[in-house]
Amino acid sequence: MGTKDMRSHPRTLVRVGVDVNGGAPYQGGMLYDMSVGGASVTYPEEIIPANDPLVVGQTLVLVVGGGIRFPAKIVRVFDGGFATQFDFSLTI
């Protein structure tokens, strides 16, 4: 039996590069899927974020397409990536 999907908005699969906080201290990855409420990001196999792991509740900025900024907080960390909830009230 799987876990219940608690998402408020349907997700669309997206495959595009994304920068996380402008690359410092986190390198970017690939935007995996996205909705009006959030996105999930996966890391390329060669990137291992073990030195400075992301944590649930942490705020960051996802930069898509070289300039579109999405302030977000991490809601889930999984093997190979993380999921975010957009929060446009953040001033980061």
Secondary structure in CASP SS format (residue, H / E / C, confidence):
PFRMAT SS
TARGET T0000
AUTHOR 0000-0000-0000
METHOD secondary structure of the structure
MODEL  1
M C 1.00
G C 1.00
T C 1.00
K C 1.00
D C 1.00
M C 1.00
R C 1.00
S C 1.00
H C 1.00
P C 1.00
R C 1.00
T E 1.00
L E 1.00
V E 1.00
R E 1.00
V E 1.00
G E 1.00
V E 1.00
D E 1.00
V E 1.00
N H 1.00
G H 1.00
G H 1.00
A C 1.00
P C 1.00
Y C 1.00
Q C 1.00
G C 1.00
G E 1.00
M E 1.00
L E 1.00
Y E 1.00
D E 1.00
M E 1.00
S C 1.00
V C 1.00
G C 1.00
G E 1.00
A E 1.00
S E 1.00
V E 1.00
T E 1.00
Y C 1.00
P C 1.00
E C 1.00
E C 1.00
I C 1.00
I C 1.00
P C 1.00
A C 1.00
N C 1.00
D C 1.00
P C 1.00
L C 1.00
V C 1.00
V C 1.00
G C 1.00
Q C 1.00
T E 1.00
L E 1.00
V E 1.00
L E 1.00
V E 1.00
V E 1.00
G C 1.00
G C 1.00
G C 1.00
I E 1.00
R E 1.00
F E 1.00
P E 1.00
A E 1.00
K E 1.00
I E 1.00
V E 1.00
R E 1.00
V E 1.00
F E 1.00
D C 1.00
G C 1.00
G E 1.00
F E 1.00
A E 1.00
T E 1.00
Q E 1.00
F E 1.00
D C 1.00
F C 1.00
S C 1.00
L C 1.00
T C 1.00
I C 1.00
END
